[in-house]
């Protein structure tokens, strides 16, 4: 039951509550019904002389103007997910942010939050450290480990004092960490800052999407290559997994599979789709596609790890490749990985200038090229040994080790079908 409050700012009253009392309130079942007198007292309170009444739903009816203010949001309003087991805490946060143009979603548990995030886009998550069931830190870790949700900013709040809790929250991936009592102006400032960062990240993702679409358009110029980029992305990640590479390298390999030949957008059709042997001048133009690819992707800082793949995937172990004549381990490892699977896929795919080789024939050619000093012999040997399993027949290995790959791949497949006019 709420006490009869003196005529002071209710937000200030709640945020000045001692941390120990706040902690107990979070863990206890706060009654959702109050006396008529308490409702009248709370309803009569003001944020200040220029501000509207506090929009807490404590069982009493809100004025019509306040109801409209709390339900009317712009179609483009940022979505903020409030995750807290205590409904009073969620109402308090909405009160602090009610002057902003936000759409609020609410979850009482971490598992419910995951369900909401899985069904719609969210721009910001404000969660409590102490959630029932799936805790706040574990929810945070899951969000940051998933490619689909890793860039959603998370503001973690708690009434628990102690540096250990703060360190745990930050290490779990929280972008901001606030301890109660909360100050409304600080909360609003942090929320606005996190949403600005999210908008910047979204603009980068849109730019990346454009580049992937451009890469797919390049592939679609040569219909005979089929799903070449998609296969390279999958094969490269599988070979990277076999080498035990970290996740960031797997992401670079996956992106490199799609973007490695993006520079061919600058190669004329007469050269790219020609059936005869290229002249010396035509061959120089073709070789420049690696440099053009880097020039296209270089402005994107998020693609920095992909640039060595784009530039160096045509280098040779003995230094006779292009564009830089790199030799041996001077060639970046990720470029060498993609090179092996690129050659294998090119050999097993019919092109305008050659028929498709069988899998066994392609592997023999790869081994011969490694013996000539053109390829990394250790990588070729590993790739050949992997053919005894279902490496090229299934994505199960990749999906089990990197679950978010499937959704990423599906998105790129849909984009590819759209570019082919199938959607």
Sine and cosine of phi, psi and omega as CSV:
sin_phi,cos_phi,sin_psi,cos_psi,sin_omega,cos_omega
0.00,0.00,0.71,-0.70,0.01,-1.00
-0.97,0.24,0.63,-0.78,0.10,-0.99
-0.96,0.27,0.26,-0.96,0.10,-1.00
-0.97,0.24,0.90,-0.44,-0.14,-0.99
-1.00,0.00,0.58,-0.81,0.12,-0.99
-0.95,0.31,0.32,-0.95,-0.06,-1.00
-0.96,0.27,0.96,0.27,0.06,-1.00
-0.80,-0.61,0.15,-0.99,0.03,-1.00
-0.87,0.49,0.88,-0.48,-0.07,-1.00
-0.91,0.41,-0.56,0.83,0.02,-1.00
-0.90,0.43,-0.69,0.72,0.04,-1.00
-0.88,0.47,-0.63,0.77,-0.01,-1.00
-0.89,0.45,-0.70,0.72,-0.04,-1.00
-0.95,0.32,-0.64,0.77,-0.06,-1.00
-0.97,0.25,-0.33,0.94,0.04,-1.00
-1.00,0.05,-0.01,1.00,0.05,-1.00
-0.86,0.51,0.72,-0.69,0.01,-1.00
-0.81,0.58,0.54,-0.84,-0.07,-1.00
-0.85,0.52,-0.62,0.78,-0.03,-1.00
-0.90,0.43,-0.65,0.76,0.03,-1.00
-0.93,0.36,-0.61,0.79,0.01,-1.00
-0.89,0.45,-0.67,0.74,0.01,-1.00
-0.87,0.49,-0.70,0.71,0.03,-1.00
-0.90,0.43,-0.59,0.80,-0.01,-1.00
-0.92,0.40,-0.61,0.79,0.00,-1.00
-0.91,0.42,-0.63,0.78,-0.08,-1.00
-1.00,0.07,-0.20,0.98,-0.05,-1.00
-0.99,-0.15,0.27,-0.96,0.07,-1.00
-1.00,0.08,0.96,-0.28,0.00,-1.00
-0.99,0.16,0.81,-0.58,0.00,-1.00
-0.86,0.52,0.64,-0.77,-0.02,-1.00
-1.00,-0.10,0.01,1.00,0.07,-1.00
-0.87,-0.49,0.62,-0.78,-0.01,-1.00
-0.73,-0.69,0.18,-0.98,-0.02,-1.00
-0.96,0.29,0.45,-0.89,0.06,-1.00
-0.81,0.58,-0.59,0.81,-0.01,-1.00
-0.90,0.43,-0.67,0.74,0.00,-1.00
-0.90,0.43,-0.65,0.76,0.04,-1.00
-0.87,0.50,-0.71,0.71,-0.01,-1.00
-0.89,0.45,-0.65,0.76,-0.01,-1.00
-0.90,0.44,-0.75,0.66,-0.03,-1.00
-0.91,0.41,-0.64,0.77,-0.03,-1.00
-0.92,0.40,-0.36,0.93,-0.04,-1.00
-1.00,0.01,-0.12,0.99,-0.05,-1.00
-0.97,0.23,0.38,-0.92,-0.03,-1.00
-0.77,-0.63,0.51,-0.86,0.18,-0.98
-0.92,0.40,-0.58,0.82,-0.06,-1.00
0.06,-1.00,0.07,-1.00,-0.07,-1.00
-0.90,0.44,-0.45,0.89,-0.04,-1.00
-0.98,-0.18,-0.05,1.00,-0.14,-0.99
-0.96,-0.27,0.47,-0.88,-0.02,-1.00
-0.96,0.28,0.18,-0.98,-0.01,-1.00
-0.89,0.46,0.41,-0.91,0.06,-1.00
-0.90,0.43,0.73,-0.68,-0.10,-0.99
-1.00,-0.03,0.65,0.76,0.03,-1.00
-0.99,0.12,0.75,-0.67,0.04,-1.00
-1.00,-0.02,1.00,-0.09,-0.06,-1.00
-0.94,-0.33,0.43,0.90,0.05,-1.00
0.97,-0.26,-0.24,0.97,0.02,-1.00
-0.99,-0.16,0.39,-0.92,-0.01,-1.00
-0.97,0.24,0.63,-0.78,0.07,-1.00
-1.00,0.07,0.47,-0.88,0.12,-0.99
-0.87,0.49,0.45,-0.89,-0.06,-1.00
-0.86,0.52,-0.66,0.75,-0.01,-1.00
-0.89,0.45,-0.59,0.81,-0.01,-1.00
-0.95,0.31,-0.60,0.80,0.05,-1.00
-0.87,0.49,-0.68,0.73,-0.01,-1.00
-0.90,0.43,-0.64,0.77,-0.03,-1.00
-0.91,0.41,-0.53,0.85,-0.07,-1.00
-1.00,0.09,-0.24,0.97,-0.06,-1.00
-0.92,-0.40,-0.24,0.97,-0.04,-1.00
-1.00,-0.06,0.91,-0.42,0.04,-1.00
-0.72,-0.69,0.41,-0.91,0.04,-1.00
-0.93,0.37,0.52,-0.85,0.05,-1.00
-0.86,0.51,-0.42,0.91,0.01,-1.00
-0.98,-0.19,0.24,0.97,-0.01,-1.00
-0.89,0.46,0.69,-0.72,0.05,-1.00
-0.86,0.52,0.63,-0.77,0.03,-1.00
-1.00,-0.09,0.83,-0.55,0.02,-1.00
-0.92,-0.40,0.84,-0.55,0.03,-1.00
-0.99,-0.12,0.86,-0.50,0.04,-1.00
-0.99,-0.15,0.87,-0.50,-0.06,-1.00
-0.88,-0.48,0.96,-0.28,-0.03,-1.00
-0.35,-0.94,0.68,-0.73,-0.01,-1.00
-0.96,0.30,-0.24,0.97,-0.03,-1.00
-0.96,-0.29,0.91,-0.42,-0.04,-1.00
-0.88,0.47,-0.48,0.87,0.02,-1.00
-0.89,0.46,-0.63,0.77,0.02,-1.00
-0.91,0.42,-0.62,0.78,0.01,-1.00
-0.91,0.40,-0.65,0.76,0.03,-1.00
-0.91,0.42,-0.61,0.79,0.01,-1.00
-0.89,0.46,-0.70,0.71,0.01,-1.00
-0.90,0.44,-0.67,0.74,0.05,-1.00
-0.89,0.46,-0.57,0.82,0.03,-1.00
-0.90,0.43,-0.68,0.73,-0.01,-1.00
-0.90,0.43,-0.52,0.85,-0.11,-0.99
-0.97,-0.25,0.14,0.99,-0.15,-0.99
-0.92,0.39,-0.36,0.93,0.01,-1.00
-0.99,0.17,-0.21,0.98,0.05,-1.00
-1.00,0.04,0.33,-0.94,0.00,-1.00
-1.00,-0.01,0.98,0.17,-0.06,-1.00
-0.83,-0.55,0.49,-0.87,0.17,-0.99
-0.96,-0.27,0.82,-0.58,-0.09,-1.00
-0.98,-0.19,0.71,-0.70,0.18,-0.98
-0.89,-0.45,0.51,-0.86,-0.08,-1.00
-0.75,-0.66,0.59,-0.81,0.07,-1.00
-0.61,-0.79,0.66,-0.75,-0.02,-1.00
-1.00,-0.07,-0.23,0.97,0.01,-1.00
-0.69,-0.73,0.29,-0.96,0.05,-1.00
-0.91,0.42,-0.62,0.79,0.00,-1.00
-0.91,0.42,-0.64,0.77,0.05,-1.00
-0.91,0.42,-0.59,0.81,0.04,-1.00
-0.88,0.47,-0.66,0.75,0.02,-1.00
-0.89,0.45,-0.60,0.80,0.04,-1.00
-0.90,0.44,-0.70,0.72,-0.01,-1.00
-0.90,0.44,-0.72,0.70,-0.03,-1.00
-0.90,0.43,-0.55,0.83,0.02,-1.00
-0.94,0.34,-0.33,0.95,-0.07,-1.00
-0.97,-0.23,-0.25,0.97,-0.02,-1.00
-0.36,-0.93,0.30,-0.96,-0.01,-1.00
-0.97,0.22,0.65,-0.76,0.02,-1.00
-0.79,-0.61,0.65,-0.76,-0.04,-1.00
-0.99,-0.11,-0.40,0.92,-0.04,-1.00
-0.37,-0.93,0.59,-0.81,0.06,-1.00
-0.85,-0.53,0.79,-0.61,0.14,-0.99
-0.92,-0.39,0.89,-0.45,-0.08,-1.00
-0.74,-0.67,0.41,-0.91,0.03,-1.00
-1.00,0.02,0.60,-0.80,0.05,-1.00
-0.87,0.49,-0.64,0.77,-0.09,-1.00
-0.98,-0.21,1.00,0.06,0.03,-1.00
-0.99,-0.17,0.55,-0.84,0.08,-1.00
-0.94,0.35,0.66,-0.75,0.00,-1.00
0.98,0.21,-0.91,-0.42,0.04,-1.00
-0.94,0.35,0.93,-0.36,-0.10,-1.00
-0.93,0.37,0.24,-0.97,-0.05,-1.00
-0.89,0.46,-0.65,0.76,-0.02,-1.00
-0.93,0.37,-0.63,0.77,0.01,-1.00
-0.93,0.38,-0.65,0.76,0.07,-1.00
-0.87,0.50,-0.67,0.74,0.00,-1.00
-0.88,0.47,-0.69,0.72,0.01,-1.00
-0.88,0.48,-0.68,0.73,0.00,-1.00
-0.89,0.45,-0.64,0.77,0.00,-1.00
-0.90,0.43,-0.71,0.71,-0.08,-1.00
-0.97,0.23,-0.31,0.95,0.02,-1.00
-1.00,0.04,-0.17,0.99,-0.05,-1.00
-0.98,-0.21,0.81,-0.59,-0.05,-1.00
-0.85,0.53,-0.56,0.83,-0.06,-1.00
-0.94,0.33,-0.43,0.90,-0.11,-0.99
-0.85,-0.53,0.01,1.00,-0.14,-0.99
-0.91,0.42,-0.39,0.92,-0.04,-1.00
-0.99,-0.15,0.10,1.00,0.11,-0.99
-0.97,0.25,0.88,-0.48,-0.02,-1.00
-0.92,0.40,0.58,-0.81,-0.03,-1.00
-0.82,-0.57,0.83,-0.56,0.11,-0.99
-0.96,-0.27,0.91,-0.41,-0.02,-1.00
-0.99,-0.17,0.75,-0.66,0.04,-1.00
-0.85,-0.53,0.48,-0.88,0.01,-1.00
-0.37,-0.93,0.44,-0.90,0.09,-1.00
-0.99,-0.17,0.00,1.00,-0.04,-1.00
-1.00,0.08,0.79,-0.61,0.02,-1.00
-1.00,0.03,0.42,-0.91,0.05,-1.00
0.80,-0.60,0.70,-0.72,-0.02,-1.00
-0.91,0.41,-0.50,0.87,-0.03,-1.00
-0.88,0.48,-0.65,0.76,0.01,-1.00
-0.92,0.39,-0.64,0.77,0.00,-1.00
-0.91,0.41,-0.67,0.74,0.03,-1.00
-0.89,0.45,-0.67,0.74,0.01,-1.00
-0.89,0.46,-0.67,0.75,0.00,-1.00
-0.91,0.42,-0.68,0.73,0.00,-1.00
-0.93,0.36,-0.66,0.75,0.00,-1.00
-0.91,0.41,-0.44,0.90,0.03,-1.00
-0.96,0.27,-0.19,0.98,0.07,-1.00
0.90,-0.45,0.05,1.00,0.01,-1.00
-0.88,0.47,0.70,-0.71,-0.01,-1.00
-0.98,0.17,-0.51,0.86,0.06,-1.00
-0.64,-0.77,0.46,-0.89,-0.03,-1.00
-0.66,-0.75,0.85,-0.52,0.00,-1.00
-0.83,-0.56,0.67,-0.74,0.06,-1.00
-0.97,-0.23,0.63,-0.78,0.07,-1.00
-0.96,0.28,0.52,-0.86,0.14,0.99
-0.97,0.25,0.62,-0.78,-0.02,-1.00
-1.00,0.05,0.62,-0.78,0.10,-0.99
-0.98,-0.22,0.82,-0.57,-0.10,-1.00
-0.80,0.60,-0.68,0.74,-0.04,-1.00
-0.92,0.40,-0.56,0.83,0.04,-1.00
-0.93,0.37,-0.69,0.72,0.02,-1.00
-0.87,0.50,-0.72,0.69,0.00,-1.00
-0.89,0.47,-0.66,0.75,-0.01,-1.00
-0.91,0.41,-0.67,0.74,0.00,-1.00
-0.91,0.41,-0.65,0.76,0.00,-1.00
-0.89,0.46,-0.72,0.70,0.01,-1.00
-0.89,0.46,-0.64,0.77,0.02,-1.00
-0.90,0.43,-0.71,0.71,0.00,-1.00
-0.91,0.41,-0.60,0.80,0.02,-1.00
-0.94,0.35,-0.56,0.83,0.08,-1.00
-0.90,0.43,-0.65,0.76,0.03,-1.00
-0.91,0.42,-0.65,0.76,0.01,-1.00
-0.89,0.45,-0.64,0.77,0.02,-1.00
-0.89,0.45,-0.62,0.78,0.03,-1.00
-0.91,0.41,-0.67,0.74,0.03,-1.00
-0.89,0.45,-0.66,0.75,0.01,-1.00
-0.87,0.49,-0.62,0.79,0.01,-1.00
-0.92,0.39,-0.57,0.82,0.06,-1.00
-0.92,0.40,-0.67,0.75,0.01,-1.00
-0.89,0.45,-0.60,0.80,0.05,-1.00
-0.90,0.44,-0.65,0.76,0.02,-1.00
-0.91,0.42,-0.64,0.77,0.06,-1.00
-0.88,0.47,-0.66,0.75,0.01,-1.00
-0.87,0.50,-0.64,0.77,0.03,-1.00
-0.89,0.45,-0.67,0.75,0.01,-1.00
-0.91,0.42,-0.66,0.75,0.04,-1.00
-0.89,0.45,-0.64,0.77,0.04,-1.00
-0.90,0.44,-0.63,0.78,0.04,-1.00
-0.90,0.44,-0.66,0.75,0.03,-1.00
-0.88,0.47,-0.65,0.76,0.03,-1.00
-0.91,0.40,-0.58,0.81,0.04,-1.00
-0.90,0.44,-0.61,0.79,0.06,-1.00
-0.88,0.47,-0.73,0.69,0.00,-1.00
-0.88,0.47,-0.62,0.79,-0.05,-1.00
-0.94,0.34,-0.25,0.97,0.09,-1.00
-0.89,0.45,-0.53,0.85,0.02,-1.00
-0.92,-0.38,1.00,-0.03,-0.08,-1.00
-0.89,0.46,-0.35,0.94,-0.03,-1.00
-0.95,0.33,-0.29,0.96,-0.02,-1.00
-0.98,0.20,-0.19,0.98,0.04,-1.00
0.86,0.50,-0.73,-0.68,-0.01,-1.00
-0.99,-0.12,0.75,0.66,-0.09,-1.00
-0.84,0.54,-0.77,0.64,-0.04,-1.00
-0.89,0.46,-0.66,0.75,0.01,-1.00
-0.88,0.47,-0.69,0.72,0.01,-1.00
-0.90,0.43,-0.67,0.74,0.01,-1.00
-0.88,0.48,-0.65,0.76,0.02,-1.00
-0.86,0.51,-0.70,0.71,-0.03,-1.00
-0.94,0.35,-0.74,0.67,-0.04,-1.00
-0.89,0.45,-0.65,0.76,-0.03,-1.00
-0.90,0.44,-0.69,0.72,0.01,-1.00
-0.90,0.44,-0.65,0.76,0.02,-1.00
-0.89,0.46,-0.68,0.74,0.04,-1.00
-0.92,0.38,-0.60,0.80,0.07,-1.00
-0.90,0.43,-0.63,0.78,0.07,-1.00
-0.89,0.46,-0.65,0.76,0.01,-1.00
-0.89,0.46,-0.49,0.87,0.04,-1.00
-1.00,0.08,-0.12,0.99,0.00,-1.00
0.96,0.28,0.51,0.86,-0.02,-1.00
-0.95,0.32,0.47,-0.88,0.03,-1.00
-0.94,0.34,0.24,-0.97,-0.10,-0.99
-0.86,0.52,-0.64,0.77,-0.04,-1.00
-0.90,0.44,-0.53,0.85,0.07,-1.00
-0.95,0.31,-0.58,0.81,0.04,-1.00
-0.91,0.42,-0.64,0.77,0.05,-1.00
-0.89,0.46,-0.69,0.73,0.02,-1.00
-0.89,0.46,-0.66,0.75,0.03,-1.00
-0.90,0.44,-0.66,0.75,-0.01,-1.00
-0.90,0.44,-0.72,0.70,0.03,-1.00
-0.92,0.40,-0.63,0.78,0.01,-1.00
-0.88,0.47,-0.54,0.84,0.04,-1.00
-0.85,0.52,-0.59,0.81,-0.01,-1.00
-1.00,0.06,-0.53,0.85,-0.18,-0.98
-0.98,-0.22,-0.09,1.00,-0.17,-0.99
-0.87,0.50,-0.54,0.84,-0.04,-1.00
-0.95,-0.33,0.36,0.93,-0.06,-1.00
-0.89,0.46,-0.43,0.90,0.01,-1.00
-0.92,0.39,-0.21,0.98,0.03,-1.00
-0.93,0.35,-0.11,0.99,0.09,-1.00
-0.88,0.48,-0.40,0.92,-0.01,-1.00
-1.00,-0.04,0.01,1.00,-0.02,-1.00
-1.00,-0.06,0.81,-0.59,0.00,-1.00
-0.87,0.49,0.51,-0.86,0.01,-1.00
-0.85,0.53,-0.58,0.81,-0.03,-1.00
-0.87,0.50,-0.50,0.87,0.03,-1.00
-1.00,0.01,-0.73,0.68,-0.08,-1.00
-0.91,0.41,-0.62,0.79,-0.10,-1.00
-0.96,-0.28,0.14,0.99,-0.02,-1.00
-0.92,0.40,0.48,-0.88,-0.02,-1.00
-0.98,-0.20,-0.25,0.97,-0.01,-1.00
-0.99,-0.10,0.04,-1.00,0.02,-1.00
-0.94,0.33,0.67,-0.74,-0.02,-1.00
-0.96,0.28,0.60,-0.80,0.12,-0.99
-0.96,0.29,0.18,-0.98,0.01,-1.00
-0.86,0.50,-0.66,0.75,0.01,-1.00
-0.92,0.38,-0.67,0.74,0.04,-1.00
-0.89,0.46,-0.62,0.79,-0.01,-1.00
-0.92,0.40,-0.61,0.79,0.06,-1.00
-0.90,0.44,-0.62,0.78,0.04,-1.00
-0.91,0.41,-0.67,0.74,0.01,-1.00
-0.89,0.46,-0.67,0.75,-0.02,-1.00
-0.89,0.45,-0.46,0.89,-0.04,-1.00
-0.94,0.34,-0.15,0.99,-0.06,-1.00
-0.90,0.44,-0.46,0.89,0.03,-1.00
-0.93,0.38,-0.65,0.76,0.01,-1.00
-0.94,0.34,-0.67,0.74,0.03,-1.00
-0.88,0.47,-0.61,0.79,0.02,-1.00
-0.88,0.48,-0.68,0.74,0.05,-1.00
-0.90,0.44,-0.67,0.74,0.00,-1.00
-0.88,0.48,-0.58,0.82,0.00,-1.00
-0.95,0.32,-0.66,0.75,-0.13,-0.99
-1.00,-0.04,-0.27,0.96,-0.10,-0.99
-0.85,0.52,-0.59,0.81,0.00,-1.00
-0.89,0.46,-0.34,0.94,-0.01,-1.00
-1.00,0.05,0.96,-0.27,-0.02,-1.00
-0.88,0.48,-0.50,0.87,-0.01,-1.00
-0.94,0.35,-0.24,0.97,0.00,-1.00
-0.98,-0.22,0.25,0.97,-0.05,-1.00
-0.85,0.53,-0.63,0.78,-0.04,-1.00
-0.96,0.29,-0.22,0.98,-0.01,-1.00
-1.00,-0.02,-0.37,0.93,-0.08,-1.00
-0.85,0.53,-0.68,0.73,0.04,-1.00
-0.87,0.49,-0.54,0.84,0.04,-1.00
-0.92,0.40,-0.74,0.67,-0.03,-1.00
-0.88,0.48,-0.69,0.72,-0.09,-1.00
-0.97,0.24,-0.60,0.80,-0.25,-0.97
-0.93,-0.37,0.17,0.99,-0.08,-1.00
-0.97,0.25,-0.04,1.00,0.09,-1.00
-0.93,-0.38,0.19,0.98,0.11,-0.99
-0.96,0.29,0.37,-0.93,0.03,-1.00
-0.87,-0.50,0.51,-0.86,-0.07,-1.00
-0.83,0.56,-0.56,0.83,-0.04,-1.00
-1.00,0.02,0.08,1.00,0.07,-1.00
1.00,0.01,0.16,0.99,-0.03,-1.00
-0.99,-0.12,0.17,0.99,-0.01,-1.00
-1.00,0.03,-0.21,-0.98,-0.02,-1.00
-0.66,-0.75,0.36,-0.93,0.19,0.98
-1.00,-0.09,-0.15,0.99,-0.17,-0.99
-0.93,-0.37,-0.05,1.00,-0.02,-1.00
0.89,0.45,0.57,0.82,0.02,-1.00
-0.92,0.39,0.43,-0.90,-0.08,-1.00
-0.77,-0.64,0.67,-0.74,0.11,-0.99
0.83,0.56,-0.76,-0.65,-0.07,-1.00
-0.97,0.22,0.02,1.00,0.20,-0.98
-0.91,0.42,-0.46,0.89,0.04,-1.00
-0.96,0.27,0.82,-0.58,-0.01,-1.00
-0.81,0.58,0.64,-0.77,-0.06,-1.00
-0.84,0.55,-0.70,0.71,-0.05,-1.00
-0.90,0.44,-0.56,0.83,0.06,-1.00
-0.92,0.39,-0.63,0.78,0.03,-1.00
-0.91,0.42,-0.62,0.79,0.01,-1.00
-0.89,0.45,-0.77,0.64,-0.02,-1.00
-0.90,0.43,-0.55,0.83,0.00,-1.00
-0.87,0.50,-0.70,0.72,-0.03,-1.00
-0.87,0.49,-0.75,0.66,-0.05,-1.00
-0.96,0.28,-0.48,0.87,0.05,-1.00
-0.89,0.45,-0.71,0.70,0.01,-1.00
-0.91,0.42,-0.69,0.72,0.00,-1.00
-0.87,0.50,-0.71,0.70,-0.03,-1.00
-0.93,0.38,-0.61,0.79,0.03,-1.00
-0.90,0.44,-0.62,0.79,0.00,-1.00
-0.93,0.38,-0.60,0.80,-0.07,-1.00
-1.00,0.00,0.09,1.00,0.01,-1.00
-0.89,-0.46,0.70,-0.71,0.05,-1.00
-0.94,0.34,0.73,-0.68,0.05,-1.00
-0.85,-0.53,0.12,-0.99,-0.03,-1.00
-0.90,0.44,-0.39,0.92,-0.07,-1.00
-0.95,-0.32,0.04,1.00,-0.04,-1.00
-0.28,-0.96,0.39,-0.92,0.11,-0.99
-0.99,0.14,0.12,-0.99,0.04,-1.00
-1.00,0.10,0.71,-0.71,0.10,-1.00
-1.00,0.03,0.40,-0.92,0.09,-1.00
-0.95,0.31,0.23,-0.97,0.01,-1.00
-0.85,0.52,-0.72,0.69,-0.03,-1.00
-0.91,0.42,-0.65,0.76,0.04,-1.00
-0.89,0.45,-0.67,0.74,0.00,-1.00
-0.90,0.44,-0.65,0.76,0.02,-1.00
-0.91,0.42,-0.62,0.78,0.04,-1.00
-0.90,0.43,-0.66,0.75,0.03,-1.00
-0.90,0.44,-0.65,0.76,0.04,-1.00
-0.87,0.50,-0.71,0.71,0.00,-1.00
-0.91,0.42,-0.61,0.79,0.04,-1.00
-0.91,0.42,-0.65,0.76,0.01,-1.00
-0.92,0.39,-0.57,0.82,0.07,-1.00
-0.92,0.40,-0.63,0.77,0.02,-1.00
-0.91,0.41,-0.51,0.86,0.04,-1.00
-0.96,0.27,-0.21,0.98,-0.03,-1.00
1.00,-0.08,0.24,0.97,-0.02,-1.00
-1.00,0.05,-0.51,0.86,-0.12,-0.99
-0.86,-0.51,0.33,-0.94,0.09,-1.00
-0.93,0.36,0.94,-0.35,-0.11,-0.99
-0.89,0.46,-0.60,0.80,-0.02,-1.00
-0.93,0.38,-0.67,0.74,0.03,-1.00
-0.92,0.40,-0.66,0.75,0.03,-1.00
-0.89,0.46,-0.68,0.73,0.01,-1.00
-0.88,0.47,-0.66,0.75,0.03,-1.00
-0.91,0.42,-0.69,0.72,0.00,-1.00
-0.88,0.47,-0.70,0.72,0.01,-1.00
-0.89,0.45,-0.66,0.75,-0.01,-1.00
-0.90,0.43,-0.47,0.88,-0.02,-1.00
-0.96,0.28,-0.25,0.97,-0.04,-1.00
-0.95,0.31,-0.25,0.97,0.02,-1.00
-0.94,0.34,-0.33,0.94,0.04,-1.00
-0.99,-0.14,-0.41,-0.91,-0.04,-1.00
-0.98,-0.18,0.53,0.85,-0.12,-0.99
-0.82,0.57,-0.74,0.67,-0.07,-1.00
-1.00,-0.02,0.01,1.00,-0.08,-1.00
-0.96,-0.28,-0.15,0.99,-0.10,-0.99
-0.45,-0.89,0.50,-0.87,0.09,-1.00
-0.99,-0.15,0.20,0.98,-0.10,-0.99
-0.86,0.51,-0.68,0.73,-0.02,-1.00
-0.86,0.50,-0.72,0.70,-0.04,-1.00
-0.93,0.38,-0.70,0.71,-0.08,-1.00
-0.91,0.41,-0.54,0.84,0.01,-1.00
-0.95,0.30,-0.54,0.84,-0.02,-1.00
-1.00,0.01,-0.41,0.91,-0.06,-1.00
-0.63,-0.78,0.98,0.21,-0.16,-0.99
-0.84,0.53,-0.58,0.81,-0.08,-1.00
-0.95,0.30,-0.14,0.99,0.03,-1.00
-0.86,0.50,-0.63,0.78,-0.09,-1.00
-0.87,0.49,-0.69,0.73,0.00,-1.00
-0.94,0.35,-0.60,0.80,0.05,-1.00
-0.90,0.44,-0.72,0.70,-0.01,-1.00
-0.89,0.46,-0.66,0.75,0.01,-1.00
-0.88,0.47,-0.65,0.76,0.02,-1.00
-0.89,0.46,-0.70,0.72,0.00,-1.00
-0.93,0.36,-0.56,0.83,0.07,-1.00
-0.90,0.44,-0.67,0.74,0.03,-1.00
-0.89,0.46,-0.66,0.75,0.03,-1.00
-0.89,0.45,-0.65,0.76,0.01,-1.00
-0.89,0.46,-0.68,0.73,0.02,-1.00
-0.90,0.43,-0.59,0.81,0.03,-1.00
-0.89,0.45,-0.68,0.74,0.00,-1.00
-0.92,0.40,-0.48,0.88,0.03,-1.00
-0.99,0.10,0.00,1.00,0.03,-1.00
0.98,0.20,0.39,0.92,-0.04,-1.00
-0.99,-0.11,-0.02,1.00,0.01,-1.00
-0.87,-0.49,0.00,0.00,0.00,0.00
